[in-house]
């Protein structure tokens, strides 16, 4: 058994116990009063924080198990390199119960020889492509290799099913093949959307089965400023080509952007599912640990990092910003409220006739929070025009991302919800 294998086994066994400890506590329904409200608030915070830690622990367990399956030489070298990075690497590196810090991974990667790096990129692209702290150009190469393999395999599977449909002899068999065809066509559609979006850009994360991905526009490794955009409710891989086009309009020399679609955004059929509903925080909590790690990876070179969240994505951003070491600024677009309120300088945009931005579902309307910087959205209407190229909102977001705060035009939109709050008794 290799050096990391016992750690992987122990961590996997412990996660189930931790999950019970986090989610099992229940408060009596009959308990009322200020103390009960305070206790319930603390329990909600425990669940939000605990869910994020569990997600990171599961991912770390999977990475350790994956690495432990390799040759003993590679396993021992990784264990030793990460240990040395934590002891003698950059000051940002320190012990972490959530997994290896992105800065530690970056330090380890830089210590490998070119031949060792090449061996990992070619032999273990699924590991290299997912490791926060590995250079963006390297992750892009690894993930493109995985995307090509997934596309070829899915196209072959589709051809085989088309042939099986032609050979089907009964109605039941035909219905079964048609159902499988629909699933494979959907998967291929997501793969093709990622492929199109990544044209001339960097593929920084990839899950071929679900279509989850992160696309970097501009030179993410060399940029002095990087903005990471997180979408909200109903986001899917098929949206990526249009989104990357919007973000490309914000890039310039020294400024890069990322479309981070590497989470399962809530969808309409899941509204009544407590674990996945857009009305709850659990989907955001499940994604926030992965996003925080990604943001730390983007920032290992010292870039100014701005986390931009739209709609439900603003909740994911707020939770990730609470634990990320790299986030310098936060931008909330059409936000239904966030918890916790980011400690970083926070910029809020609300367009005219955007009902989501006035909802205050996950906390107070961000536009009324103390210390918030409002962004003008002149010309934007509704919930989906915040990044429209050439628009006031998009120019302001680009100014924040690029560190040009003097170029920001500030104006708070007064929406219908704001007027109702002023009229209704408190």
Secondary structure by P-SEA (a helix, b strand, c coil): cccaaaaaaaaaaaaaaaaaaacccccccccccaaaaaaaaaaaaaaaaaaaaaaaaaaaaaaaaaaaaccaaaaaaaaaaaaaaacccccccccccccccaaaaaaaaaaccaaaaaaaaaccaaaaaacccccaaaaaaaaaaaaaaaaaaaaaaaaaaaaaaaacccaaaaaaaaaaaaaaaaaaaaaaaaaaaaccccccccccccccbbbbccccccccbbbbbbbcccccccaaaaaaaaaaaaccccbbbbbcccccccccccccccccccccaaaaaaaaaaaaaaaaaaaccccbbbbbbcaaaaaaaaaaaaccccccbbbbccccccccccccbbbbbbcccccccccccccccccccccbbbbbbccccccccccccccaaaaaaaaaaacccccbbbbbbbcaaaaaaacccc
